[in-house]
């Protein structure tokens, strides 16, 4: 399934502001793997429309910052500093 097509087929009524996206990101990082989608939306510090929240979640999934496990709980997987640390280790490099 092409993610680009998936994002274009939705009728988006409201686009989220940057501060709203950052608030959702920070909340997910703080509560990594604790909530399912609906409960996460209900637990946010500021209220927003559910459709706006879904746009943010879809964006974070598309940009590979989030994952959803088998229990449907949302987890943060974007750690660029940690990835750089592991890429620098010679013993973890791919052998030719």
FIKOLZA-1660 file (N, C-alpha, C; in steps of 0.1 Angstrom, whole numbers, plus 5000, padded with zeros to 4 digits):
% residues 96
   i   px   py   pz ch aa at
   1 5008 4988 5000  A  X  N
   1 5000 5000 5000  A  X CA
   1 5009 5012 5000  A  X  C
   2 5006 5021 4991  A  X  N
   2 5014 5034 4990  A  X CA
   2 5009 5044 5001  A  X  C
   3 5017 5048 5010  A  X  N
   3 5013 5057 5021  A  X CA
   3 5009 5071 5015  A  X  C
   4 5015 5075 5004  A  X  N
   4 5012 5088 4999  A  X CA
   4 4998 5088 4994  A  X  C
   5 4993 5078 4988  A  X  N
   5 4979 5077 4983  A  X CA
   5 4970 5077 4995  A  X  C
   6 4973 5070 5006  A  X  N
   6 4965 5069 5018  A  X CA
   6 4963 5083 5023  A  X  C
   7 4973 5091 5024  A  X  N
   7 4972 5105 5030  A  X CA
   7 4964 5114 5021  A  X  C
   8 4964 5112 5008  A  X  N
   8 4957 5121 4999  A  X CA
   8 4942 5118 4998  A  X  C
   9 4938 5106 5002  A  X  N
   9 4924 5103 5000  A  X CA
   9 4915 5108 5012  A  X  C
  10 4921 5112 5022  A  X  N
  10 4913 5117 5034  A  X CA
  10 4909 5131 5031  A  X  C
  11 4897 5134 5035  A  X  N
  11 4892 5148 5034  A  X CA
  11 4895 5154 5048  A  X  C
  12 4905 5163 5048  A  X  N
  12 4910 5169 5060  A  X CA
  12 4903 5183 5062  A  X  C
  13 4895 5184 5073  A  X  N
  13 4888 5196 5076  A  X CA
  13 4897 5206 5082  A  X  C
  14 4906 5202 5092  A  X  N
  14 4914 5211 5099  A  X CA
  14 4928 5205 5099  A  X  C
  15 4938 5214 5095  A  X  N
  15 4952 5210 5096  A  X CA
  15 4957 5214 5109  A  X  C
  16 4965 5206 5116  A  X  N
  16 4970 5209 5129  A  X CA
  16 4981 5220 5128  A  X  C
  17 4982 5228 5138  A  X  N
  17 4993 5238 5140  A  X CA
  17 5005 5231 5145  A  X  C
  18 5017 5237 5143  A  X  N
  18 5029 5231 5147  A  X CA
  18 5030 5228 5162  A  X  C
  19 5025 5238 5170  A  X  N
  19 5025 5236 5184  A  X CA
  19 5017 5225 5189  A  X  C
  20 5006 5222 5181  A  X  N
  20 4997 5211 5185  A  X CA
  20 5004 5197 5182  A  X  C
  21 5011 5197 5170  A  X  N
  21 5019 5185 5167  A  X CA
  21 5030 5182 5177  A  X  C
  22 5037 5192 5181  A  X  N
  22 5048 5191 5191  A  X CA
  22 5042 5187 5204  A  X  C
  23 5030 5192 5208  A  X  N
  23 5024 5188 5221  A  X CA
  23 5021 5173 5221  A  X  C
  24 5015 5168 5209  A  X  N
  24 5012 5154 5208  A  X CA
  24 5025 5145 5208  A  X  C
  25 5035 5150 5201  A  X  N
  25 5048 5143 5201  A  X CA
  25 5054 5141 5215  A  X  C
  26 5054 5152 5223  A  X  N
  26 5060 5152 5236  A  X CA
  26 5052 5143 5245  A  X  C
  27 5039 5143 5244  A  X  N
  27 5030 5135 5252  A  X CA
  27 5033 5120 5249  A  X  C
  28 5034 5117 5236  A  X  N
  28 5037 5103 5233  A  X CA
  28 5050 5098 5238  A  X  C
  29 5060 5107 5236  A  X  N
  29 5074 5103 5241  A  X CA
  29 5073 5101 5257  A  X  C
  30 5066 5109 5264  A  X  N
  30 5065 5108 5278  A  X CA
  30 5058 5095 5283  A  X  C
  31 5047 5092 5275  A  X  N
  31 5039 5080 5278  A  X CA
  31 5040 5069 5268  A  X  C
  32 5052 5066 5265  A  X  N
  32 5056 5057 5254  A  X CA
  32 5050 5043 5256  A  X  C
  33 5041 5039 5247  A  X  N
  33 5035 5025 5248  A  X CA
  33 5024 5023 5258  A  X  C
  34 5019 5034 5265  A  X  N
  34 5009 5032 5275  A  X CA
  34 4995 5032 5270  A  X  C
  35 4992 5040 5259  A  X  N
  35 4979 5042 5255  A  X CA
  35 4976 5037 5241  A  X  C
  36 4963 5033 5239  A  X  N
  36 4958 5031 5226  A  X CA
  36 4954 5044 5220  A  X  C
  37 4950 5045 5207  A  X  N
  37 4948 5057 5200  A  X CA
  37 4937 5066 5207  A  X  C
  38 4925 5060 5210  A  X  N
  38 4914 5068 5216  A  X CA
  38 4918 5073 5230  A  X  C
  39 4923 5064 5238  A  X  N
  39 4927 5068 5252  A  X CA
  39 4938 5079 5252  A  X  C
  40 4947 5078 5242  A  X  N
  40 4958 5088 5241  A  X CA
  40 4951 5102 5238  A  X  C
  41 4942 5102 5229  A  X  N
  41 4935 5114 5225  A  X CA
  41 4928 5120 5237  A  X  C
  42 4921 5112 5245  A  X  N
  42 4914 5116 5257  A  X CA
  42 4923 5121 5268  A  X  C
  43 4935 5117 5268  A  X  N
  43 4945 5120 5279  A  X CA
  43 4954 5132 5276  A  X  C
  44 4953 5137 5264  A  X  N
  44 4961 5149 5260  A  X CA
  44 4959 5161 5269  A  X  C
  45 4969 5169 5272  A  X  N
  45 4968 5180 5280  A  X CA
  45 4958 5191 5275  A  X  C
  46 4957 5192 5262  A  X  N
  46 4948 5202 5255  A  X CA
  46 4939 5194 5246  A  X  C
  47 4926 5198 5246  A  X  N
  47 4916 5191 5238  A  X CA
  47 4917 5195 5223  A  X  C
  48 4914 5186 5214  A  X  N
  48 4914 5190 5200  A  X CA
  48 4904 5180 5194  A  X  C
  49 4900 5184 5181  A  X  N
  49 4891 5175 5174  A  X CA
  49 4897 5162 5171  A  X  C
  50 4890 5151 5172  A  X  N
  50 4895 5138 5169  A  X CA
  50 4901 5137 5155  A  X  C
  51 4895 5143 5145  A  X  N
  51 4900 5142 5132  A  X CA
  51 4913 5149 5131  A  X  C
  52 4915 5160 5138  A  X  N
  52 4928 5167 5138  A  X CA
  52 4939 5158 5144  A  X  C
  53 4935 5151 5155  A  X  N
  53 4944 5142 5162  A  X CA
  53 4948 5130 5152  A  X  C
  54 4938 5125 5145  A  X  N
  54 4941 5114 5135  A  X CA
  54 4950 5119 5124  A  X  C
  55 4949 5131 5120  A  X  N
  55 4959 5137 5110  A  X CA
  55 4973 5137 5115  A  X  C
  56 4974 5141 5128  A  X  N
  56 4988 5141 5134  A  X CA
  56 4993 5127 5136  A  X  C
  57 4985 5117 5140  A  X  N
  57 4989 5103 5142  A  X CA
  57 4993 5098 5128  A  X  C
  58 4985 5100 5118  A  X  N
  58 4989 5095 5104  A  X CA
  58 5002 5101 5099  A  X  C
  59 5004 5114 5102  A  X  N
  59 5016 5120 5098  A  X CA
  59 5028 5114 5105  A  X  C
  60 5027 5112 5118  A  X  N
  60 5038 5106 5126  A  X CA
  60 5041 5091 5122  A  X  C
  61 5030 5084 5118  A  X  N
  61 5032 5071 5113  A  X CA
  61 5039 5071 5100  A  X  C
  62 5035 5080 5091  A  X  N
  62 5041 5081 5078  A  X CA
  62 5055 5085 5078  A  X  C
  63 5059 5094 5088  A  X  N
  63 5073 5098 5089  A  X CA
  63 5081 5089 5097  A  X  C
  64 5075 5077 5101  A  X  N
  64 5082 5067 5109  A  X CA
  64 5087 5071 5122  A  X  C
  65 5079 5079 5129  A  X  N
  65 5083 5083 5143  A  X CA
  65 5075 5075 5153  A  X  C
  66 5064 5069 5149  A  X  N
  66 5055 5061 5157  A  X CA
  66 5054 5047 5152  A  X  C
  67 5050 5038 5161  A  X  N
  67 5046 5025 5157  A  X CA
  67 5034 5021 5166  A  X  C
  68 5027 5011 5161  A  X  N
  68 5015 5006 5168  A  X CA
  68 5018 4991 5170  A  X  C
  69 5018 4987 5182  A  X  N
  69 5021 4973 5185  A  X CA
  69 5008 4964 5183  A  X  C
  70 5010 4951 5186  A  X  N
  70 4999 4941 5184  A  X CA
  70 4987 4944 5193  A  X  C
  71 4989 4951 5204  A  X  N
  71 4978 4954 5213  A  X CA
  71 4972 4968 5210  A  X  C
  72 4976 4974 5198  A  X  N
  72 4972 4987 5193  A  X CA
  72 4976 4998 5201  A  X  C
  73 4987 4997 5209  A  X  N
  73 4992 5007 5217  A  X CA
  73 5003 5015 5209  A  X  C
  74 5003 5028 5211  A  X  N
  74 5012 5037 5203  A  X CA
  74 5025 5039 5210  A  X  C
  75 5036 5037 5203  A  X  N
  75 5050 5039 5208  A  X CA
  75 5058 5048 5200  A  X  C
  76 5067 5055 5206  A  X  N
  76 5076 5064 5199  A  X CA
  76 5089 5056 5195  A  X  C
  77 5093 5057 5182  A  X  N
  77 5104 5049 5177  A  X CA
  77 5115 5057 5171  A  X  C
  78 5114 5070 5171  A  X  N
  78 5123 5079 5164  A  X CA
  78 5133 5085 5174  A  X  C
  79 5145 5079 5174  A  X  N
  79 5156 5083 5182  A  X CA
  79 5169 5085 5174  A  X  C
  80 5170 5096 5167  A  X  N
  80 5182 5098 5157  A  X CA
  80 5195 5098 5164  A  X  C
  81 5196 5103 5176  A  X  N
  81 5209 5103 5183  A  X CA
  81 5214 5089 5186  A  X  C
  82 5205 5081 5191  A  X  N
  82 5208 5067 5194  A  X CA
  82 5212 5059 5181  A  X  C
  83 5205 5062 5171  A  X  N
  83 5208 5055 5158  A  X CA
  83 5222 5059 5153  A  X  C
  84 5226 5072 5154  A  X  N
  84 5239 5076 5150  A  X CA
  84 5250 5069 5159  A  X  C
  85 5247 5067 5171  A  X  N
  85 5257 5060 5180  A  X CA
  85 5259 5046 5176  A  X  C
  86 5248 5039 5172  A  X  N
  86 5249 5025 5167  A  X CA
  86 5255 5024 5153  A  X  C
  87 5252 5034 5145  A  X  N
  87 5259 5034 5131  A  X CA
  87 5274 5036 5132  A  X  C
  88 5278 5042 5142  A  X  N
  88 5293 5045 5144  A  X CA
  88 5301 5033 5149  A  X  C
  89 5294 5023 5155  A  X  N
  89 5301 5012 5160  A  X CA
  89 5305 5002 5149  A  X  C
  90 5318 5000 5148  A  X  N
  90 5324 4991 5138  A  X CA
  90 5319 4977 5139  A  X  C
  91 5318 4972 5151  A  X  N
  91 5314 4958 5153  A  X CA
  91 5299 4955 5149  A  X  C
  92 5291 4965 5147  A  X  N
  92 5278 4964 5143  A  X CA
  92 5276 4966 5128  A  X  C
  93 5287 4969 5121  A  X  N
  93 5287 4972 5107  A  X CA
  93 5284 4959 5099  A  X  C
  94 5278 4961 5087  A  X  N
  94 5275 4950 5078  A  X CA
  94 5288 4945 5072  A  X  C
  95 5290 4932 5071  A  X  N
  95 5302 4926 5065  A  X CA
  95 5300 4924 5051  A  X  C
  96 5311 4926 5043  A  X  N
  96 5310 4924 5029  A  X CA
  96 5314 4910 5025  A  X  C
% end
